[in-house]
Each structure stands twice: as C-alpha cells, then as structure tokens.
C-alpha cells in the first residue's frame, strides 16, 4: 500500500490539514508571521543555520529570509555569529529570549489543544492517544515534504 492514497488516508489528510489551519488561527501572534515563527522554531529545535538553509527550508527567497532574520534579530529573538566551518558565512541561532518565546507559544497552543481534547468523548480521546506515535512520526519527517 506504500504510495497508494486510499479514501481513508485522503480523509485523514484533509482532517489533519483542517486541524493545522484551526490551530494557526486559534493562537495567532500579531507581531510575527508564520514563516518567522517557523524559522524561530527550526532554530530552537535544530540549532544554528545559515540564511540560505533557512530560505530553502521555508521555500522563500534569500532576500526575504534575510529580512525575516533581520526583524527577529532586532527583536532580540535570534543572533548571528561567524560560521566556524566558513568564516565568510554567518550562522543564525535562537537567543535565550527567542527560545523562551517559542517555548511559551508552544505551551499556549498545547494548552488550547488539551482543553479541546477534554471536550471529546472517552473513545475519541483514546483514539487520539493511540495515534500519538504516528502523528509524531509525521512531524519528524518534514524534510521529505515536496
């Protein structure tokens, strides 16, 4: 079945996409767009990156990413340092303030989801708990997305 999209897989994909959209709308931060938040999250989870790497990950232009990084840096959420592997390049990393900001945002979103989960039936909660490992696997293979 690998590579075959059945009706139930298509339905699951649609529900997950709607869930993602709902979550984005539910905890909106006025000061940062989704790309800036994604960059900060990437730096927090995976460490320093070059601007070119961030642009590729976010599928945006390098000048656009340079602007985003500049705004995050001006806010004290990221910093730049020379790349030890190539002194001509710089690495962008989350500052302690940036890590605290993204951690707090994740906590708010998780609390929102937890509150909604408590409104579900016992069977639905058990089904979601049973899917935890599979859902986590989806997010750890994001580098394979087209």
C-alpha positions as CSV (number, residue, x, y, z in Angstrom):
1,X,0.0,0.0,0.0
2,X,3.0,2.3,0.2
3,X,2.4,5.3,-2.0
4,X,-1.3,4.5,-2.6
5,X,-3.8,7.1,-1.3
6,X,-6.9,5.4,-0.2
7,X,-10.2,7.2,0.7
8,X,-9.5,6.8,4.4
9,X,-5.9,8.2,4.0
10,X,-7.3,11.1,2.0
11,X,-9.9,11.8,4.6
12,X,-7.3,11.7,7.4
13,X,-5.0,14.1,5.4
14,X,-7.9,16.6,5.0
15,X,-8.8,16.4,8.7
16,X,-5.1,17.0,9.7
17,X,-4.9,19.9,7.3
18,X,-8.0,21.5,8.7
19,X,-6.7,20.9,12.2
20,X,-3.4,22.6,11.3
21,X,-5.4,25.6,9.9
22,X,-7.6,25.8,13.0
23,X,-4.6,25.7,15.3
24,X,-2.8,28.5,13.4
25,X,-5.9,30.7,13.6
26,X,-6.6,29.9,17.2
27,X,-3.3,31.2,18.6
28,X,-2.4,34.0,16.4
29,X,0.5,36.2,17.3
30,X,0.1,39.7,15.7
31,X,3.8,40.5,15.7
32,X,5.1,37.5,13.8
33,X,4.0,35.8,10.6
34,X,4.0,32.0,10.3
35,X,7.4,32.0,8.4
36,X,9.1,33.9,11.2
37,X,7.6,31.6,13.8
38,X,8.7,28.6,11.8
39,X,12.2,29.9,11.5
40,X,12.4,30.5,15.2
41,X,11.0,27.1,15.9
42,X,13.6,25.5,13.5
43,X,16.5,27.3,15.2
44,X,15.2,26.3,18.6
45,X,14.8,22.6,17.7
46,X,17.8,22.1,15.4
47,X,20.3,24.7,16.2
48,X,22.1,27.3,14.1
49,X,21.5,27.6,10.4
50,X,22.7,29.7,7.5
51,X,20.2,32.1,6.0
52,X,20.4,30.1,2.7
53,X,19.4,26.9,4.6
54,X,16.5,28.7,6.3
55,X,15.3,30.1,3.0
56,X,15.4,26.6,1.4
57,X,13.6,25.1,4.4
58,X,10.8,27.7,4.3
59,X,10.7,27.8,0.5
60,X,11.3,31.5,0.4
61,X,13.8,33.8,-1.3
62,X,17.1,34.5,0.3
63,X,16.4,38.3,0.4
64,X,13.1,37.6,2.0
65,X,14.7,35.4,4.6
66,X,17.4,38.0,5.3
67,X,14.6,40.4,6.1
68,X,12.8,38.0,8.4
69,X,16.1,37.2,10.2
70,X,16.8,40.9,10.5
71,X,13.5,41.6,12.2
72,X,13.9,38.6,14.5
73,X,17.4,39.8,15.4
74,X,16.2,43.4,16.0
75,X,13.7,41.9,18.4
76,X,16.4,40.0,20.2
77,X,15.0,36.6,19.3
78,X,17.9,35.5,17.1
79,X,21.6,36.3,16.8
80,X,24.2,35.9,14.2
81,X,27.8,34.6,14.5
82,X,30.5,33.6,12.1
83,X,30.2,30.0,10.8
84,X,33.3,28.1,12.2
85,X,33.3,26.0,9.1
86,X,33.4,29.0,6.7
87,X,34.5,32.4,8.2
88,X,32.8,34.2,5.2
89,X,29.4,32.9,6.2
90,X,27.2,33.5,9.3
91,X,25.0,31.2,11.3
92,X,21.7,32.3,12.8
93,X,20.7,30.9,16.1
94,X,17.9,31.4,18.6
95,X,18.8,33.6,21.6
96,X,17.6,32.6,25.1
97,X,14.8,35.1,24.6
98,X,13.9,33.5,21.3
99,X,13.8,30.0,22.8
100,X,11.7,31.3,25.7
101,X,9.3,33.0,23.3
102,X,8.8,29.9,21.1
103,X,8.5,27.6,24.2
104,X,5.8,29.8,25.6
105,X,4.0,29.9,22.2
106,X,4.1,26.1,22.0
107,X,2.8,25.9,25.6
108,X,-0.2,28.1,24.8
109,X,-1.0,26.1,21.7
110,X,-0.7,22.8,23.6
111,X,-3.0,24.1,26.3
112,X,-5.6,25.1,23.7
113,X,-5.5,21.7,22.2
114,X,-5.6,20.0,25.6
115,X,-8.7,22.0,26.5
116,X,-10.4,20.9,23.3
117,X,-9.4,17.3,23.8
118,X,-11.1,17.3,27.2
119,X,-14.4,18.0,25.4
120,X,-14.2,14.8,23.4
121,X,-15.7,11.5,24.2
122,X,-13.6,8.9,26.0
123,X,-13.4,6.9,22.8
124,X,-12.2,9.9,20.8
125,X,-9.6,10.7,23.4
126,X,-8.3,7.1,23.4
127,X,-8.2,7.1,19.6
128,X,-6.1,10.3,19.6
129,X,-3.8,8.9,22.3
130,X,-3.3,5.8,20.2
131,X,-2.3,7.9,17.3
132,X,0.3,9.9,19.2
133,X,3.3,8.0,17.9
134,X,2.1,8.1,14.3
135,X,1.4,11.8,14.5
136,X,4.8,12.5,16.0
137,X,6.4,10.5,13.1
138,X,4.7,12.8,10.6
139,X,6.4,15.8,12.1
140,X,9.9,14.3,12.3
141,X,10.0,13.5,8.6
142,X,9.2,17.1,7.4
143,X,12.4,17.2,5.4
144,X,10.8,14.8,3.0
145,X,7.9,17.1,2.0
146,X,7.8,18.3,-1.6
